[in-house]
Amino acid sequence: MSPPAADLPGGWSGAAGAEGDLWADDLAPPDDAILTRAAAAGTPLYLYDLRRVAARAARLRTAFRGRLGLSFAVKANPNPTLLRALADMVDTLDVSSGGELAQAAAAGWDAGRTSFTGPAKRAPEIGAALAAGLGELVVESLAEARMADAAAAGLGLRQKVVARIAPDRVPKGFGDQMAGRPSPFGIDAEEAADTLAQIAALRNLRLAGLHFYSGTQCLRADAVVENWRIFIGLARDLAPMCADGPLRLILGAGLGIPYHLTDTPLDLQAIADDIAPDLDALAAEGRFARPLLELGRYLVGPAGWFLTRVVAVKQSRGQRIALCDGGMNAHLAASGHFGMVIHRNYRLHLVGGAGEVEPVNLTGPLCTSIDRLAQGAMLPRVEPGALIAIHMSGAYGPTTSPVNFISHPIPREAVVDAEGRIVAADWLPQRAGVE
């Protein structure tokens, strides 16, 4: 088990929050009355519970007992209301474009608390980010580092950069792999020593740390720990190539969430207990500041639901089909076209439904046969006007989806705030004449 916080190496200690209901199962949706009230504003709609996001952040800090800071990947959900709330929940934001950096700034985030990743950064957005006071630029190649060096020289800066390293292997169990094979992401570990030496020699940059992100959506605790140990080993090997002083170390979490009924939730405490000795040893060496755990879907995914209304129901060749007002256009991931090889139904339920269940196919409003939210979902009898809630929808929602295809209404967004109130959180431009 993990040692008590008082025994942790200096500088990385201090658990946040207490146990108790933070450890309660948070896979269940909120009361159907809340979903019904939210949907009264119109559907399709995403609802994010900020209380649940806060509880998940506290759960992470409690599990790791202060050994890791938290960084939120904005690409998972850039909703401005959510970003503002996260200011008190996580330590930093990670953006992947100049546009996301502008969104973070508009939500009140200081650029100094922000890192900037992405494999194809353009010179103008690098220059704008540096001029805004960006905390750390994550460089993914020597060419990008040279581009950043030129931008810093033009601004009279010495910019902190963190080099992204692509390990040569990724443990089995990750849904999407970004290393261990030819990849656009980061510097291949086999070439890292030589490349880092060249980056460190650039006069207008300070190589202040290392970034690792190999894979996503892992539900195996042992694979997550093995992956982080690969990161830590490479970090030790490459630290001598970096600047003096405590270095930034960013660990791509890869923590998965149970989208489907057959998924077993990730055992977070098992990960925390297993990796604790490795983190303690790293802290004792004094070469790195407290590492940052970069994550997106794990923090916000289970705190969101997609609500769609059944417009009509039909029978077709022995199957019951419910046609909904939001489908692939509003929730690409649930339709199976965002990282899923074989479509599997998300966790979902019929709001206010009761009685015997029967199979029903849920489809959307698009003129394409691939617009399906669920196939053979076992639900109580679904009739026109019914409200369907698709779970695990707090990440990779409207901004991941082809909302402009066929010009249906843009999905609405709302939050449940800290006081339990439902508050409108729309920010994507609504389409005139179709509401």
C-alpha positions in Angstrom: 0.0 0.0 0.0 1.0 3.6 -0.4 2.9 5.2 2.6 1.1 8.0 4.5 1.5 11.4 3.0 3.9 12.5 5.8 6.4 9.9 4.6 6.4 11.1 1.0 9.5 12.8 -0.5 9.6 16.5 0.2 7.8 18.6 -2.5 5.5 16.0 -3.8 3.4 15.3 -0.7 0.0 16.5 0.4 -3.2 14.6 -0.4 -6.2 16.6 -1.5 -9.6 15.7 -0.3 -10.8 12.9 1.8 -12.0 9.4 0.9 -15.6 8.4 1.5 -18.2 9.1 -1.2 -15.4 10.1 -3.6 -14.9 6.4 -4.0 -18.6 5.7 -4.7 -19.5 4.3 -8.1 -20.1 7.3 -10.4 -21.2 5.3 -13.4 -24.9 5.9 -12.7 -26.5 8.9 -14.3 -28.0 11.7 -12.2 -31.7 11.5 -11.2 -33.9 11.3 -14.3 -35.6 14.4 -13.1 -32.4 16.4 -13.7 -32.0 15.0 -17.2 -35.7 15.8 -18.0 -35.3 19.4 -16.8 -32.1 19.8 -18.8 -33.7 18.5 -21.9 -36.6 20.9 -21.6 -34.3 23.5 -23.1 -34.2 21.5 -26.3 -32.4 18.5 -27.7 -29.9 17.2 -28.7 -28.1 18.4 -25.6 -24.9 17.6 -23.7 -25.2 17.8 -19.9 -21.9 18.0 -17.8 -22.0 17.6 -14.0 -19.3 19.8 -12.6 -19.7 18.2 -9.2 -18.8 14.9 -10.6 -15.8 16.3 -12.4 -14.6 17.8 -9.1 -15.1 14.5 -7.4 -13.0 12.7 -10.0 -10.2 15.2 -9.7 -10.2 14.8 -6.0 -10.3 11.1 -6.4 -7.1 11.2 -8.5 -5.3 13.4 -6.0 -6.4 11.2 -3.1 -5.3 8.0 -4.9 -1.8 9.3 -5.7 -1.5 11.1 -2.4 0.0 14.2 -3.9 2.7 12.5 -6.0 1.2 13.7 -9.3 -0.1 17.0 -10.5 -3.0 17.1 -12.9 -3.1 18.6 -16.4 -6.3 18.6 -18.5 -6.2 18.1 -22.3 -8.5 20.7 -23.7 -9.2 18.7 -26.8 -11.3 16.3 -24.7 -13.8 19.0 -23.9 -13.2 22.7 -24.6 -16.5 24.0 -23.3 -15.7 27.4 -21.7 -17.9 26.9 -18.7 -16.1 23.6 -18.0 -12.7 25.2 -18.5 -13.5 28.0 -16.0 -14.6 25.4 -13.4 -11.4 23.3 -14.0 -9.2 26.2 -12.8 -9.8 25.1 -9.2 -9.5 21.4 -10.0 -6.3 20.9 -12.1 -2.9 22.4 -12.1 -2.4 23.1 -15.8 -4.2 22.9 -19.2 -2.7 21.3 -22.3 -3.8 22.8 -25.6 -3.2 21.4 -29.1 -3.7 24.5 -31.3 -3.6 28.2 -31.2 -7.4 28.2 -31.2 -7.5 26.2 -28.0 -5.0 28.5 -26.4 -7.3 31.4 -27.3 -10.3 29.5 -25.8 -8.4 28.8 -22.6 -7.5 32.5 -22.3 -11.1 33.5 -22.9 -12.1 31.2 -20.1 -9.7 33.0 -17.7 -6.7 30.7 -17.9 -3.3 32.4 -17.7 -1.0 31.2 -20.6 1.7 30.5 -18.0 -0.4 27.6 -16.7 -0.7 26.1 -20.2 1.4 23.7 -22.3 1.0 23.4 -26.1 1.3 20.0 -27.8 0.5 18.9 -31.4 2.4 17.4 -34.2 2.0 20.0 -36.9 2.2 23.4 -35.2 2.4 26.4 -37.6 4.9 29.2 -37.2 2.3 31.9 -36.6 0.6 30.0 -33.8 3.9 29.2 -32.2 4.8 32.9 -32.3 1.4 33.9 -30.9 1.7 31.4 -28.1 5.1 32.5 -27.1 4.1 36.2 -27.2 1.1 35.4 -24.9 3.5 34.0 -22.3 3.0 30.3 -22.8 4.2 28.1 -19.9 5.7 25.3 -21.9 5.9 24.5 -25.6 6.0 20.8 -26.2 8.2 20.3 -29.2 7.7 17.1 -31.3 10.6 17.3 -33.7 13.9 19.1 -34.2 12.4 21.1 -37.1 9.6 22.3 -34.7 12.2 23.2 -32.1 14.1 25.3 -34.7 10.9 27.0 -35.6 10.3 27.8 -32.0 13.9 29.1 -31.6 13.4 31.5 -34.4 10.1 32.7 -32.9 11.7 33.2 -29.5 14.6 35.1 -31.0 12.2 37.5 -32.8 10.5 38.1 -29.4 13.6 38.5 -27.4 12.7 35.5 -25.3 14.3 32.3 -24.0 11.3 30.0 -24.1 10.9 26.9 -22.0 10.3 23.8 -24.1 9.5 20.2 -23.2 10.4 17.5 -25.7 7.9 14.8 -26.5 9.4 11.4 -26.7 7.9 8.4 -28.5 8.8 5.2 -26.7 9.8 2.2 -28.8 7.1 0.0 -27.3 3.6 0.3 -25.9 2.1 -2.4 -23.6 -1.0 -4.3 -24.8 -4.3 -2.9 -23.6 -4.4 0.6 -25.1 -7.2 1.5 -27.4 -5.2 3.8 -29.6 -1.4 3.7 -29.8 0.8 6.7 -30.6 4.2 5.1 -30.2 6.0 1.8 -30.7 5.6 2.2 -34.5 6.0 4.9 -37.1 4.2 7.9 -35.7 3.7 11.6 -36.3 3.9 12.2 -32.5 7.1 13.1 -30.8 10.8 12.2 -31.2 11.5 8.5 -31.6 13.2 7.2 -28.4 16.0 5.6 -30.5 17.0 9.0 -31.8 16.2 11.1 -28.7 19.7 11.6 -27.3 21.1 13.1 -30.5 18.0 15.2 -31.2 17.8 16.5 -27.6 21.5 17.5 -27.8 20.7 19.6 -30.8 17.6 21.2 -29.2 19.5 22.0 -26.1 22.1 23.9 -28.2 19.5 26.3 -29.6 20.2 29.6 -27.9 16.6 30.9 -27.5 15.2 27.7 -26.0 15.6 26.1 -22.6 15.0 22.4 -22.7 13.1 22.2 -19.4 11.6 18.7 -19.4 10.2 15.7 -21.2 6.7 14.6 -22.3 5.5 11.1 -22.9 2.1 10.0 -24.3 1.9 6.5 -25.9 -1.7 5.4 -25.9 -5.2 6.1 -24.8 -8.3 4.4 -23.3 -6.6 1.6 -21.3 -8.7 -0.3 -18.8 -5.9 -2.5 -17.5 -4.1 -1.3 -14.4 -1.1 -3.4 -15.0 -0.7 -2.0 -18.6 -1.0 1.6 -17.3 1.7 1.0 -14.7 4.0 -0.7 -17.2 3.6 2.2 -19.6 4.4 4.8 -16.9 7.5 2.8 -15.9 8.7 2.9 -19.5 8.2 6.7 -19.3 10.1 7.0 -16.1 13.0 4.9 -17.4 13.4 7.0 -20.5 13.1 10.2 -18.4 16.0 9.1 -16.3 18.1 8.2 -19.3 17.4 11.5 -21.1 17.5 13.9 -18.2 21.2 14.6 -18.6 20.4 16.1 -22.0 18.2 18.7 -20.5 18.8 21.9 -18.6 19.8 22.1 -15.0 17.3 22.4 -12.2 14.2 20.3 -11.5 12.7 19.2 -14.8 9.1 19.1 -15.9 7.9 15.5 -16.5 4.5 15.1 -18.2 3.1 11.6 -18.2 0.3 10.9 -20.7 -2.2 9.1 -18.5 -3.9 6.8 -20.9 -6.6 6.1 -18.3 -9.7 4.6 -19.9 -13.4 4.8 -19.0 -16.0 2.0 -19.3 -18.0 3.1 -22.3 -19.7 -0.2 -22.7 -21.7 -2.4 -20.3 -19.2 -5.2 -20.7 -16.2 -3.0 -19.7 -14.7 -3.3 -16.3 -13.9 0.1 -14.7 -10.2 0.8 -14.3 -8.9 0.1 -10.8 -7.3 3.5 -10.1 -6.1 2.6 -6.6 -4.3 -0.5 -7.9 -2.4 1.8 -10.3 -1.6 4.3 -7.5 -0.4 1.7 -5.1 1.7 -0.1 -7.7 3.4 3.0 -9.1 4.0 4.7 -5.8 7.5 3.3 -5.1 8.6 4.3 -8.6 7.4 7.9 -8.1 8.9 8.0 -4.6 12.3 6.9 -6.0 12.1 9.4 -8.8 11.3 12.2 -6.3 14.2 11.2 -4.0 16.6 11.7 -6.9 15.7 15.4 -7.1 16.1 15.7 -10.8 12.4 16.2 -11.6 9.7 18.4 -10.2 6.5 16.7 -9.3 5.3 15.0 -12.5 2.1 16.1 -14.2 -0.5 13.5 -15.2 -2.0 14.6 -18.5 -5.6 13.3 -19.0 -8.9 14.2 -20.6 -11.6 11.6 -20.9 -10.9 10.0 -17.5 -11.6 13.3 -15.8 -14.7 14.4 -17.7 -16.1 11.5 -19.7 -18.2 9.9 -17.0 -19.5 13.3 -15.9 -21.4 13.9 -19.1 -24.6 12.6 -20.8 -25.9 13.1 -24.3 -29.7 13.6 -24.4 -31.5 13.0 -27.7 -35.3 12.9 -28.3 -37.1 10.2 -30.3 -38.8 11.9 -33.2 -40.5 8.7 -34.6 -40.5 5.0 -34.3 -40.9 2.4 -37.1 -40.9 -1.3 -37.7 -38.6 -2.6 -40.5 -38.3 -6.2 -41.3 -38.8 -7.4 -37.8 -36.8 -4.7 -36.0 -37.9 -1.7 -34.1 -36.1 1.5 -35.0 -36.3 4.8 -33.0 -35.3 7.8 -35.1 -33.7 10.5 -32.9 -33.1 14.2 -33.3 -29.4 13.9 -32.7 -27.2 11.1 -34.1 -23.7 10.8 -35.6 -23.8 14.5 -36.5 -24.0 15.4 -32.8 -22.2 12.4 -31.2 -19.7 10.9 -33.6 -18.0 8.8 -30.9 -21.2 7.0 -29.8 -21.9 6.2 -33.5 -18.7 4.2 -33.5 -16.7 6.3 -36.0 -14.2 7.8 -33.6 -11.6 5.2 -32.7 -14.0 2.2 -32.6 -13.2 -0.7 -35.0 -16.4 -2.6 -34.3 -19.4 -0.6 -33.1 -20.4 -1.4 -29.6 -23.3 0.4 -27.8 -22.4 3.0 -25.2 -24.0 2.7 -21.8 -27.4 4.3 -22.2 -30.9 4.4 -20.8 -34.5 5.5 -21.5 -35.2 8.4 -19.2 -38.1 7.7 -17.0 -38.5 4.2 -18.6 -39.8 1.2 -16.8 -41.1 -2.2 -17.6 -39.9 -5.1 -19.7 -37.1 -4.4 -22.1 -36.9 -5.2 -25.8 -34.3 -4.6 -28.5 -34.4 -1.3 -30.4 -32.1 0.4 -32.8 -31.4 4.1 -32.2 -30.6 6.1 -35.3 -30.1 9.8 -36.0 -31.5 12.3 -38.5 -28.8 12.0 -41.2 -29.3 10.7 -44.7 -26.7 7.9 -44.3 -26.9 4.4 -43.1 -23.9 4.8 -40.8 -25.9 7.3 -38.6 -26.7 4.9 -35.7 -26.3 5.5 -32.0 -27.1 1.9 -30.9 -28.0 -1.4 -32.4 -30.2 -3.8 -30.5 -30.2 -1.7 -27.3 -32.3 -3.4 -24.6 -34.7 -0.8 -23.3 -38.2 -0.5 -22.1 -40.7 0.3 -24.8 -39.5 3.4 -26.7 -42.2 5.6 -28.2 -42.1 9.0 -30.0 -41.2 11.8 -27.7 -39.1 9.5 -25.5 -35.8 10.9 -24.1 -32.6 8.8 -24.4 -29.6 9.4 -22.3 -26.2 8.2 -23.6 -23.7 7.9 -20.8 -19.9 8.5 -20.8 -20.4 11.6 -23.1 -18.4 14.2 -21.2 -15.4 14.0 -23.6 -15.1 14.1 -27.3 -18.6 15.3 -27.9 -19.8 18.2 -30.1 -16.4 19.5 -31.2 -15.4 16.0 -32.3 -18.6 15.5 -34.3 -19.6 16.6 -37.9 -22.2 19.1 -36.6 -22.3 20.9 -39.9 -23.2 17.9 -42.0 -26.7 18.4 -43.4 -27.2 21.5 -41.2 -29.2 20.1 -38.4 -29.4 22.0 -35.1 -26.1 22.3 -33.3 -26.2 20.4 -30.0 -26.9 22.5 -26.9 -24.7 22.2 -23.8 -25.5 22.7 -20.2 -23.8 22.0 -16.8 -25.0 21.0 -13.4 -23.1 23.5 -11.2 -21.7 23.1 -7.7 -25.0 24.0 -6.2 -26.9 21.5 -8.3 -28.4 24.0 -10.6 -28.8 23.4 -14.4 -27.0 26.3 -16.2 -26.9 26.8 -19.9 -23.4 26.4 -21.3 -23.9 26.9 -25.0 -20.9 28.4 -26.9 -21.0 26.8 -30.4 -22.8 29.2 -32.8 -26.4 28.0 -33.2 -27.8 27.7 -36.7 -30.5 30.2 -37.5 -33.8 28.9 -38.7 -33.5 25.3 -37.7 -34.2 25.4 -33.9 
